Amino acid sequence: MNRFMWPLAGFIVLVTFFAVGLTLKPGEVPSPLVNKPAPEFELTRLATPDQTFTPSAMRGKVWLLNVWGSWCAACLQEHPVLLDLARGEEIDIVGLNYKDARDDALEWLKRHGNPYVLSVADTQGRVGIDYGVYGVPETFVIDAAGVIRFKYIGPITAETVRSHLLPLIKELRQ
């Protein structure tokens, strides 16, 4: 009888872990970068490869860094939300095109619309690694001092914008 109790106990513990995991929100995975300075980088701009961008160019502004790729189905899902956010002129959105071919990314933006004030090309994914990117899309809110204040994993929804992003942006601008 005792030899059946240990596997049963192990099974119960495993089921408990899975049950707890199902209640978590994957978009709200804690990041060690929140409340720390955003990693610096210098990348070429997607549309104008002879020009570069660094996050320090955004100092003094609250802005979003949105990690995306033309190959990403979830990026297409969140894209209308980003377009609406950009139209509202609430915040500047910088795109970090992740592990993508420049021509594919430019064609994708042409076809679906461009919510970004600019996009940079992270073709090797090194900047994504520095930012702790798990996958795309991911979005970071960066304050005027260059500190990451919020990280969202997965496609941004209108509800996320309304309940998390806009209130945080308003607070950071005060």
ROSE-4610 file (N, C-alpha, C; in Angstrom, 1 decimal, always signed):
// ROSE-4610
residu = [M/M/M/N/N/N/R/R/R/F/F/F/M/M/M/W/W/W/P/P/P/L/L/L/A/A/A/G/G/G/F/F/F/I/I/I/V/V/V/L/L/L/V/V/V/T/T/T/F/F/F/F/F/F/A/A/A/V/V/V/G/G/G/L/L/L/T/T/T/L/L/L/K/K/K/P/P/P/G/G/G/E/E/E/V/V/V/P/P/P/S/S/S/P/P/P/L/L/L/V/V/V/N/N/N/K/K/K/P/P/P/A/A/A/P/P/P/E/E/E/F/F/F/E/E/E/L/L/L/T/T/T/R/R/R/L/L/L/A/A/A/T/T/T/P/P/P/D/D/D/Q/Q/Q/T/T/T/F/F/F/T/T/T/P/P/P/S/S/S/A/A/A/M/M/M/R/R/R/G/G/G/K/K/K/V/V/V/W/W/W/L/L/L/L/L/L/N/N/N/V/V/V/W/W/W/G/G/G/S/S/S/W/W/W/C/C/C/A/A/A/A/A/A/C/C/C/L/L/L/Q/Q/Q/E/E/E/H/H/H/P/P/P/V/V/V/L/L/L/L/L/L/D/D/D/L/L/L/A/A/A/R/R/R/G/G/G/E/E/E/E/E/E/I/I/I/D/D/D/I/I/I/V/V/V/G/G/G/L/L/L/N/N/N/Y/Y/Y/K/K/K/D/D/D/A/A/A/R/R/R/D/D/D/D/D/D/A/A/A/L/L/L/E/E/E/W/W/W/L/L/L/K/K/K/R/R/R/H/H/H/G/G/G/N/N/N/P/P/P/Y/Y/Y/V/V/V/L/L/L/S/S/S/V/V/V/A/A/A/D/D/D/T/T/T/Q/Q/Q/G/G/G/R/R/R/V/V/V/G/G/G/I/I/I/D/D/D/Y/Y/Y/G/G/G/V/V/V/Y/Y/Y/G/G/G/V/V/V/P/P/P/E/E/E/T/T/T/F/F/F/V/V/V/I/I/I/D/D/D/A/A/A/A/A/A/G/G/G/V/V/V/I/I/I/R/R/R/F/F/F/K/K/K/Y/Y/Y/I/I/I/G/G/G/P/P/P/I/I/I/T/T/T/A/A/A/E/E/E/T/T/T/V/V/V/R/R/R/S/S/S/H/H/H/L/L/L/L/L/L/P/P/P/L/L/L/I/I/I/K/K/K/E/E/E/L/L/L/R/R/R/Q/Q/Q]
num = [1/1/1/2/2/2/3/3/3/4/4/4/5/5/5/6/6/6/7/7/7/8/8/8/9/9/9/10/10/10/11/11/11/12/12/12/13/13/13/14/14/14/15/15/15/16/16/16/17/17/17/18/18/18/19/19/19/20/20/20/21/21/21/22/22/22/23/23/23/24/24/24/25/25/25/26/26/26/27/27/27/28/28/28/29/29/29/30/30/30/31/31/31/32/32/32/33/33/33/34/34/34/35/35/35/36/36/36/37/37/37/38/38/38/39/39/39/40/40/40/41/41/41/42/42/42/43/43/43/44/44/44/45/45/45/46/46/46/47/47/47/48/48/48/49/49/49/50/50/50/51/51/51/52/52/52/53/53/53/54/54/54/55/55/55/56/56/56/57/57/57/58/58/58/59/59/59/60/60/60/61/61/61/62/62/62/63/63/63/64/64/64/65/65/65/66/66/66/67/67/67/68/68/68/69/69/69/70/70/70/71/71/71/72/72/72/73/73/73/74/74/74/75/75/75/76/76/76/77/77/77/78/78/78/79/79/79/80/80/80/81/81/81/82/82/82/83/83/83/84/84/84/85/85/85/86/86/86/87/87/87/88/88/88/89/89/89/90/90/90/91/91/91/92/92/92/93/93/93/94/94/94/95/95/95/96/96/96/97/97/97/98/98/98/99/99/99/100/100/100/101/101/101/102/102/102/103/103/103/104/104/104/105/105/105/106/106/106/107/107/107/108/108/108/109/109/109/110/110/110/111/111/111/112/112/112/113/113/113/114/114/114/115/115/115/116/116/116/117/117/117/118/118/118/119/119/119/120/120/120/121/121/121/122/122/122/123/123/123/124/124/124/125/125/125/126/126/126/127/127/127/128/128/128/129/129/129/130/130/130/131/131/131/132/132/132/133/133/133/134/134/134/135/135/135/136/136/136/137/137/137/138/138/138/139/139/139/140/140/140/141/141/141/142/142/142/143/143/143/144/144/144/145/145/145/146/146/146/147/147/147/148/148/148/149/149/149/150/150/150/151/151/151/152/152/152/153/153/153/154/154/154/155/155/155/156/156/156/157/157/157/158/158/158/159/159/159/160/160/160/161/161/161/162/162/162/163/163/163/164/164/164/165/165/165/166/166/166/167/167/167/168/168/168/169/169/169/170/170/170/171/171/171/172/172/172/173/173/173/174/174/174]
x = [+0.8/+0.0/+0.9/+1.9/+2.8/+3.5/+3.8/+4.5/+3.6/+2.3/+1.4/+1.1/+1.4/+1.1/+2.1/+3.3/+4.3/+4.0/+3.8/+3.4/+2.1/+1.1/-0.1/+0.1/+1.0/+1.3/+2.0/+2.9/+3.6/+2.7/+1.8/+0.8/-0.1/-0.5/-1.3/-0.6/+0.7/+1.6/+1.7/+1.9/+2.1/+0.8/-0.3/-1.6/-1.9/-1.5/-1.6/-0.8/+0.5/+1.3/+0.7/+0.2/-0.4/-1.7/-2.5/-3.7/-3.4/-2.3/-1.9/-1.4/-0.6/-0.1/-1.2/-2.3/-3.4/-4.1/-3.9/-4.5/-3.7/-2.4/-1.5/-1.8/-1.4/-1.6/-0.2/-0.1/+1.2/+1.8/+0.9/+1.3/+1.9/+1.8/+2.3/+3.4/+4.3/+5.4/+6.4/+6.8/+7.6/+9.0/+9.5/+10.8/+11.8/+13.0/+14.0/+14.4/+14.0/+14.4/+13.5/+12.3/+11.3/+11.9/+11.8/+12.4/+13.9/+14.5/+15.9/+16.1/+17.3/+17.5/+17.4/+16.7/+16.6/+18.0/+18.3/+19.6/+19.8/+21.0/+21.4/+21.7/+21.5/+21.8/+21.9/+22.5/+22.5/+22.2/+21.1/+20.7/+20.3/+20.4/+20.0/+18.4/+18.0/+16.5/+16.1/+14.9/+14.4/+14.2/+13.6/+13.2/+14.4/+15.3/+16.5/+17.7/+18.3/+19.4/+20.7/+20.7/+21.9/+21.9/+20.7/+20.6/+20.4/+20.9/+20.8/+19.9/+19.5/+18.7/+19.3/+19.3/+19.6/+18.5/+18.2/+17.2/+17.4/+18.7/+19.0/+18.3/+18.0/+17.4/+15.9/+15.4/+14.0/+14.0/+15.2/+15.2/+14.3/+13.7/+12.7/+11.3/+11.1/+9.8/+9.4/+8.2/+7.7/+7.3/+7.8/+7.6/+7.4/+7.0/+6.8/+7.9/+8.5/+9.3/+8.5/+8.1/+7.3/+8.1/+8.3/+9.1/+8.2/+8.5/+7.6/+8.4/+7.7/+8.3/+7.2/+7.6/+6.6/+6.2/+6.9/+6.6/+5.7/+5.4/+4.7/+3.2/+2.4/+1.0/+0.4/+0.9/+0.4/+0.6/+1.7/+2.0/+0.9/+0.4/-0.7/-2.0/-2.2/-3.3/-3.3/-2.2/-2.1/-2.0/-1.7/-1.4/-2.5/-3.7/-4.8/-4.8/-4.5/-4.5/-3.4/-2.2/-1.1/-1.4/-2.1/-2.5/-3.4/-4.4/-5.3/-4.6/-3.6/-2.9/-2.0/-1.4/-0.6/-1.5/-2.7/-3.6/-4.0/-4.1/-4.5/-3.4/-2.2/-1.1/-0.8/-1.2/-0.9/+0.5/+1.2/+2.6/+3.3/+4.6/+5.5/+5.7/+5.6/+5.9/+7.1/+8.1/+9.3/+9.2/+9.4/+9.3/+10.7/+10.9/+12.1/+11.8/+12.2/+11.9/+12.9/+12.4/+13.1/+13.4/+14.6/+15.0/+14.2/+14.3/+13.4/+14.3/+13.9/+14.5/+14.0/+14.8/+14.4/+13.3/+13.4/+12.4/+11.1/+11.1/+9.9/+9.2/+9.9/+9.4/+8.8/+9.5/+9.0/+7.7/+7.7/+6.5/+5.3/+5.6/+4.5/+3.9/+4.8/+4.3/+3.6/+4.0/+3.3/+1.9/+1.8/+0.5/-0.4/+0.1/-0.8/-0.9/+0.0/+0.0/+1.2/+1.6/+2.8/+2.5/+2.4/+2.1/+3.3/+4.5/+5.8/+6.3/+6.8/+7.5/+8.8/+9.3/+10.4/+10.5/+11.1/+11.5/+12.9/+13.5/+14.9/+15.0/+16.1/+16.3/+17.2/+16.7/+17.5/+17.6/+18.3/+18.3/+18.9/+19.8/+20.5/+19.8/+18.9/+18.2/+19.0/+20.1/+21.0/+20.3/+19.7/+19.0/+17.9/+17.1/+16.0/+16.5/+17.7/+18.3/+18.6/+19.1/+19.4/+18.2/+17.1/+15.8/+15.0/+15.6/+14.9/+13.7/+13.7/+12.5/+12.4/+11.2/+10.8/+10.4/+9.7/+9.1/+8.4/+7.9/+7.2/+5.7/+4.9/+5.3/+5.5/+6.3/+6.5/+6.5/+6.1/+6.0/+6.5/+7.4/+8.0/+7.5/+7.2/+6.9/+8.2/+8.8/+10.0/+9.8/+10.2/+9.9/+10.9/+10.7/+11.5/+13.0/+13.3/+14.6/+15.3/+14.6/+15.1/+15.0/+14.0/+13.8/+12.6/+12.8/+11.6/+10.7/+9.4/+8.4/+7.4/+7.3/+6.3/+6.7/+6.5/+6.7/+5.5/+5.0/+3.9/+4.3/+4.1/+4.4/+3.1/+3.2/+2.0/+1.4/+0.3/-0.3/-1.1/-0.8/-1.5/-3.0/-3.9/-5.3/-5.8/-7.0/-7.6/-7.8/-8.1/-8.3/-7.0/-5.9/-4.6/-4.2/-4.5/-4.2/-5.0/-6.3/-7.2/-6.9/-6.6/-6.5/-5.1/-4.1/-2.7/-1.8/-1.8/-0.9/-1.2/-2.4/-2.8/-2.7/-3.2/-3.0/-1.6/-0.7/+0.7/+1.4/+1.0/+1.6/+1.2/+0.0/-0.5/+0.3/+0.4/+1.1/+2.6/+3.2/+4.7/+4.9/+3.9/+4.1/+3.9/+3.4/+3.1/+4.4]
y = [-1.2/+0.0/+1.3/+1.2/+2.4/+2.7/+1.7/+2.0/+2.7/+2.7/+3.5/+4.9/+5.2/+6.5/+7.5/+7.2/+8.2/+8.7/+7.8/+8.3/+9.1/+8.7/+9.4/+10.8/+10.9/+12.2/+13.1/+12.5/+13.2/+13.7/+12.9/+13.3/+14.4/+14.4/+15.5/+16.8/+16.7/+17.9/+18.5/+17.7/+18.1/+18.7/+18.1/+18.7/+20.1/+20.2/+21.5/+22.5/+22.2/+23.2/+23.6/+22.7/+23.0/+23.8/+23.5/+24.3/+25.7/+26.0/+27.3/+28.0/+27.3/+27.9/+28.4/+27.7/+28.1/+29.4/+29.8/+31.0/+32.2/+32.0/+33.1/+33.8/+35.1/+35.8/+35.9/+35.2/+35.1/+36.5/+37.5/+38.8/+39.6/+39.1/+39.9/+39.1/+38.5/+37.8/+38.9/+38.8/+39.8/+39.9/+41.1/+41.2/+41.9/+41.3/+42.0/+43.4/+43.7/+45.0/+46.1/+45.8/+46.8/+47.6/+49.0/+49.9/+50.0/+49.6/+49.7/+50.4/+51.1/+51.7/+50.8/+51.3/+50.5/+50.3/+49.1/+48.8/+49.7/+50.3/+51.1/+50.2/+50.7/+50.1/+51.1/+50.7/+51.6/+50.6/+50.8/+50.0/+50.9/+50.3/+51.1/+51.1/+52.2/+52.4/+51.5/+51.0/+50.1/+50.7/+51.9/+52.6/+53.3/+53.7/+54.5/+53.9/+52.8/+52.1/+52.9/+54.1/+54.9/+55.7/+55.6/+56.4/+55.4/+55.8/+54.9/+55.5/+54.7/+55.2/+54.6/+55.4/+54.9/+55.4/+54.6/+55.0/+56.4/+56.8/+58.1/+59.2/+59.0/+60.0/+60.3/+59.4/+59.6/+60.2/+60.5/+61.0/+62.3/+62.4/+63.5/+63.2/+62.0/+61.5/+60.2/+60.0/+58.7/+58.0/+56.8/+56.1/+54.6/+54.0/+52.5/+52.0/+50.8/+50.0/+48.8/+48.6/+47.4/+46.5/+45.2/+44.2/+43.4/+43.4/+42.8/+42.1/+41.3/+40.7/+40.5/+40.6/+40.3/+38.9/+38.0/+36.6/+36.2/+37.1/+36.9/+37.1/+36.0/+36.1/+36.9/+36.8/+37.6/+39.1/+39.5/+40.9/+41.4/+40.6/+41.1/+41.3/+40.4/+40.5/+41.8/+42.2/+43.5/+44.7/+44.6/+45.7/+46.8/+46.4/+47.4/+48.3/+47.6/+48.3/+49.4/+49.0/+49.9/+51.1/+50.8/+51.8/+52.8/+52.3/+53.2/+54.0/+53.4/+54.1/+55.2/+54.9/+55.9/+57.1/+56.8/+57.8/+58.7/+58.2/+59.0/+60.0/+59.8/+60.6/+60.7/+59.7/+59.6/+59.4/+58.7/+58.3/+57.9/+58.1/+57.7/+56.2/+55.5/+54.0/+53.8/+53.2/+52.8/+51.3/+50.9/+49.4/+48.8/+47.7/+46.9/+45.7/+45.7/+44.6/+43.5/+42.4/+41.3/+40.1/+39.8/+38.7/+38.6/+39.6/+39.7/+40.3/+40.0/+40.5/+41.9/+42.9/+44.3/+44.4/+43.8/+43.9/+43.3/+42.2/+41.6/+42.6/+43.2/+44.1/+45.3/+45.9/+47.1/+46.8/+45.7/+45.3/+45.1/+44.4/+44.2/+45.5/+46.5/+47.8/+48.5/+48.4/+49.0/+48.4/+47.1/+46.4/+46.7/+46.7/+46.8/+48.1/+49.1/+50.4/+50.4/+51.7/+51.8/+52.7/+52.1/+52.9/+53.5/+53.2/+53.6/+54.9/+55.7/+56.9/+56.5/+55.4/+54.7/+53.3/+52.5/+51.1/+50.9/+50.1/+49.7/+48.2/+47.8/+46.4/+45.7/+44.7/+43.9/+42.5/+42.4/+41.2/+40.0/+40.2/+39.1/+38.8/+39.7/+39.5/+39.8/+40.5/+40.8/+41.8/+42.8/+43.8/+43.1/+42.3/+41.6/+40.8/+40.2/+39.4/+40.3/+41.5/+42.5/+42.9/+43.0/+43.4/+42.2/+41.0/+39.8/+39.4/+39.6/+39.2/+37.7/+37.3/+35.8/+35.4/+36.3/+36.1/+37.4/+37.4/+38.6/+38.3/+39.4/+40.7/+40.9/+41.9/+42.3/+43.9/+44.5/+45.9/+46.5/+47.5/+48.1/+49.6/+50.0/+51.5/+52.0/+53.0/+53.6/+55.1/+55.5/+56.8/+57.8/+59.1/+60.2/+60.1/+59.4/+59.2/+58.0/+57.3/+56.1/+54.8/+54.8/+53.6/+52.8/+51.5/+50.7/+50.6/+51.0/+51.0/+49.9/+49.3/+48.2/+47.4/+46.1/+45.2/+44.3/+44.2/+43.3/+42.3/+41.1/+40.0/+39.5/+39.4/+39.0/+40.2/+39.9/+41.0/+42.0/+43.2/+44.3/+44.3/+44.4/+44.5/+45.9/+46.3/+47.6/+47.7/+46.6/+46.6/+46.9/+46.3/+46.5/+48.0/+48.6/+50.0/+50.8/+50.6/+51.3/+51.2/+49.9/+49.7/+49.8/+49.6/+49.6/+50.7/+50.7/+51.7/+53.1/+53.5/+54.9/+55.5/+54.8/+55.3/+55.5/+54.5/+54.6/+55.7/+55.9/+57.0/+58.3/+58.5/+59.7/+60.0/+58.9/+59.1/+59.4/+58.8/+59.1/+60.5/+61.1/+62.4/+63.5/+63.2/+64.2/+64.5]
z = [+0.0/+0.0/+0.0/+0.7/+0.9/-0.5/-1.3/-2.5/-3.5/-3.3/-4.2/-3.7/-2.5/-1.9/-2.4/-2.6/-3.0/-4.5/-5.4/-6.7/-6.7/-5.9/-5.8/-5.3/-4.2/-3.6/-4.7/-5.4/-6.4/-7.5/-7.9/-8.9/-8.4/-7.2/-6.6/-6.6/-6.2/-6.2/-7.6/-8.6/-9.9/-10.5/-10.2/-10.6/-10.0/-8.7/-8.0/-8.7/-9.0/-9.7/-11.1/-11.8/-13.1/-12.9/-11.9/-11.6/-11.3/-10.5/-10.1/-11.3/-12.2/-13.4/-14.3/-14.4/-15.3/-14.8/-13.6/-13.1/-13.3/-13.7/-13.9/-15.3/-15.4/-16.7/-17.3/-18.5/-19.1/-19.6/-19.8/-20.2/-19.1/-17.9/-16.7/-16.0/-16.8/-16.2/-15.6/-14.4/-13.8/-14.6/-14.7/-15.4/-14.5/-14.4/-13.6/-14.1/-15.3/-15.9/-15.4/-14.9/-14.5/-13.4/-13.5/-12.6/-12.6/-13.7/-14.0/-15.3/-15.5/-16.8/-18.0/-19.0/-20.2/-20.8/-21.3/-21.9/-23.1/-23.2/-24.3/-25.5/-26.7/-28.0/-29.1/-30.2/-31.4/-32.5/-33.2/-34.3/-35.5/-36.7/-37.9/-37.9/-38.5/-38.6/-39.8/-39.6/-40.6/-42.0/-42.0/-43.3/-43.8/-43.0/-43.4/-42.8/-43.4/-42.9/-42.7/-43.3/-43.2/-41.9/-41.2/-39.9/-38.8/-37.6/-36.4/-35.4/-34.4/-33.3/-32.0/-30.9/-29.6/-28.6/-27.6/-26.7/-26.0/-25.9/-25.3/-26.1/-27.4/-28.2/-27.7/-26.9/-26.4/-25.0/-24.4/-23.1/-23.0/-21.9/-21.7/-22.2/-22.8/-23.2/-22.6/-22.3/-22.0/-23.3/-23.6/-24.9/-24.7/-25.8/-25.8/-26.7/-26.3/-27.2/-27.5/-28.7/-29.1/-30.0/-29.5/-30.2/-31.1/-32.4/-33.4/-34.5/-35.3/-36.5/-37.5/-38.8/-39.9/-39.9/-39.3/-39.3/-38.1/-37.3/-36.0/-36.1/-36.0/-36.1/-35.0/-33.8/-32.6/-32.8/-33.6/-33.9/-34.7/-35.7/-36.6/-35.7/-34.7/-33.9/-33.1/-32.6/-31.8/-32.6/-33.9/-34.7/-34.8/-34.9/-35.0/-33.7/-32.6/-31.3/-31.3/-31.8/-31.8/-32.8/-33.9/-34.9/-34.2/-33.4/-32.7/-31.7/-30.9/-29.9/-30.6/-31.7/-32.4/-33.0/-33.5/-34.0/-32.8/-31.6/-30.5/-30.0/-30.5/-30.2/-28.7/-28.0/-26.5/-26.2/-27.1/-26.8/-28.1/-28.1/-29.2/-29.1/-30.2/-30.2/-31.1/-30.5/-31.3/-31.5/-32.7/-33.0/-33.0/-32.4/-32.5/-33.3/-34.6/-35.5/-35.2/-34.7/-34.1/-35.1/-35.3/-36.1/-37.4/-38.2/-39.4/-40.6/-41.8/-42.9/-43.2/-43.5/-43.6/-44.7/-45.8/-46.9/-46.5/-45.7/-45.2/-44.3/-43.4/-42.4/-43.0/-43.9/-44.6/-45.4/-46.1/-46.8/-45.9/-44.7/-43.7/-43.2/-42.9/-42.5/-43.6/-44.8/-45.9/-46.1/-45.9/-46.1/-44.9/-43.7/-42.5/-41.8/-42.2/-41.6/-40.6/-40.3/-39.5/-38.3/-37.1/-35.9/-35.3/-35.8/-35.1/-35.6/-34.7/-35.1/-35.8/-35.5/-36.2/-35.7/-36.6/-36.2/-36.5/-35.6/-35.8/-36.1/-36.7/-37.2/-36.2/-35.5/-34.6/-35.3/-36.4/-37.2/-36.5/-35.6/-34.9/-33.6/-33.1/-31.9/-30.6/-30.8/-29.6/-28.6/-29.2/-28.3/-27.6/-28.3/-27.7/-26.5/-26.6/-25.5/-24.4/-24.6/-23.6/-22.9/-23.6/-23.0/-22.3/-22.4/-21.8/-22.6/-23.9/-24.7/-24.7/-24.4/-24.4/-25.8/-26.4/-27.7/-28.1/-29.3/-29.8/-29.9/-29.7/-29.4/-27.9/-27.6/-26.2/-26.2/-25.2/-25.1/-23.8/-23.9/-22.7/-22.6/-21.4/-21.2/-20.6/-21.2/-20.8/-20.4/-19.2/-18.7/-19.3/-18.9/-19.4/-19.0/-18.0/-17.5/-18.1/-19.0/-19.6/-18.8/-17.8/-17.0/-17.4/-17.5/-17.9/-16.7/-17.0/-15.9/-16.0/-17.2/-17.4/-18.5/-18.4/-19.5/-19.7/-21.0/-21.3/-22.3/-22.0/-22.9/-23.7/-25.0/-25.8/-26.4/-27.2/-27.9/-27.0/-27.2/-26.4/-26.9/-26.0/-26.3/-26.0/-26.5/-26.2/-24.7/-24.0/-22.6/-21.9/-22.3/-21.7/-21.9/-23.0/-23.2/-22.3/-22.2/-21.3/-19.8/-19.4/-18.0/-17.4/-18.3/-17.8/-18.4/-19.7/-20.4/-20.2/-20.6/-20.5/-19.1/-18.1/-16.7/-16.3/-16.7/-16.4/-17.1/-18.4/-19.2/-18.5/-18.2/-17.6/-16.2/-15.4/-14.2/-14.4/-15.4/-15.6/-16.2/-16.8/-17.4/-16.3/-15.2/-14.1/-13.4]
